[in-house]
């Protein structure tokens, strides 16, 4: 996210701090995850369980991404393994059975940033150098992959035409292709972060009604699932396979 090349190019960037920390750890657990990711929303932020491959001995594994308030982050990191495991298991609600072990923990501050443009003279930004978002919808990796795929396709097409990789028209095509998509996803994740951060029973009831409406409407459900998987919109050819 801290790109010296971007800064040297003088590209303007908008950014702010969410006052959240993401606690990352590996878990082993009793039940198989069946390649399903879970995201449970709490007032302080989402609690996500991301499936990993089983160990060679068949032990089931997942990655934990637990968003906590910045004020609570240090305290959570200082918990002993037994206390941390108990807190994790309580928040999981039994979806993966008993938590058996917790691996090394790390903590990362969460913030937002987005550049005013993603190209400059002989320069193209991809991934976190161009946009950094909250992990609430797990879209950071998808955005980065689409950036890479689009840039590879643009440069490959240019090479077939004998164009220089830094040709302004190639960079303009990349900017047009990726600029709006990344901006809209960044806005959506920022909006979700703020929406789920509104306290109170009324706000919670509205969120539950909205989620229930999506669950009961196949068209909406398919739309949001495609967005979450990163398979919607104008995908680069390499990501269509």
Secondary structure, DSSP 4 states (H G I P E B T S, - for coil): ---HHHHHTT--EEEEEEEEEEEEEEEEESS--TT--EEEEETTEEEEEEEEPPPTT--EEEEEEEEEEHHHHHHHHHS-HHHHHHHHHHHHTTTT-SEEEE---EEEEEEEEEES-SEETTEE--GGGTEE--GGGS-HHHHHHHHHHHHHHHHHHHHHTT--TT-HHHHHHHHHHHHHHHHHHHHHHHHHHHHHT--SHHHHHHHHHHHHHHHH-HHHHHHHHHHHHT--SS--GGG--
